[in-house]
């Protein structure tokens, strides 16, 4: 089984002359190329457009698919191992639960010898004859801006590893990385998830990150970036005042862009509040909710409060 959490043929189409990348204007993210339909899909807002065979910037026809997705991987494996049947399991091929169940049954009846898939394959399935799994491109999680990324990678590796070596058979797992000396990765592979989790917890404690501090994320989104920034700057002033007068341990960080700054045509900005104790943090936010509702700038944005946020996207 080959696991890659990226569907489509490739995550971008790039011009080899000027470096231009076909990008969704609603999300400021590259379109994913789907070769089977010759279409470009944005997996964030759902927009679709036909593939262009010339660069929209310089007119060159020297375009290439940049990166690998499940569709390209399936094609390459079928070419390299023509004697084996390849099953691709992702949200493009498994349009219904019935289709997924039928494919899983065919796999256990050994109609397929190679599996290619995304998160759908990671857990909850019993493949009695599976003897090897491989996870491709783990480096994005090792150097992500989200501090939880390595924890999520460790969970994924553990889950995917659990698909092999079942029914009394030996199994093996391979990871593709450009950083085989990464300390967290070596800790996970040599000492197991338990030791990795304890090490990660110590790092979180030293950095005063959850679960050793409590967080509340105020989010704003609007068609204009300046509207988000202006609104959250005013909100930040309230909490800076609370910090200076009543809660010196309150941390106010931001406003700062979401990790995905633009989605579905709207800009997204965040303000992070944190405290080593939950009660003072919640008390401070509850104290200013009415004031925030009364801001004139609120009329131009959608805003929300995320208690104990699990990501910054």
Secondary structure, 3 states (H helix, E strand, C coil): CEECCCCCCECEEEECCCCCECEECCCCEECEEECCCCEEECCCCCCEEECCCCCCCCCCCCEEEECCCHHHHHHHHHHHCCCCCEEEECCCCCCCHHHHHHHHHHHHCCCCCEEEECHHHCCCCCCCCCCEEEECCCHHHHCCCCCCHHHHHHHHHHHHHCCCCCCCCCCEEEECCCCCCCHHHHHHHHHHHHHHHHHHHHHHHHHCCCCCCEEEEEEEEECCHHHHHHHHHHHHHHHHHHHHHCCCCCEEEEEEEEEEEEECCEEEEEEEEEECCHHHHHHHHHHHHHHHHCCHHHHHCEEEEEECCCCCC
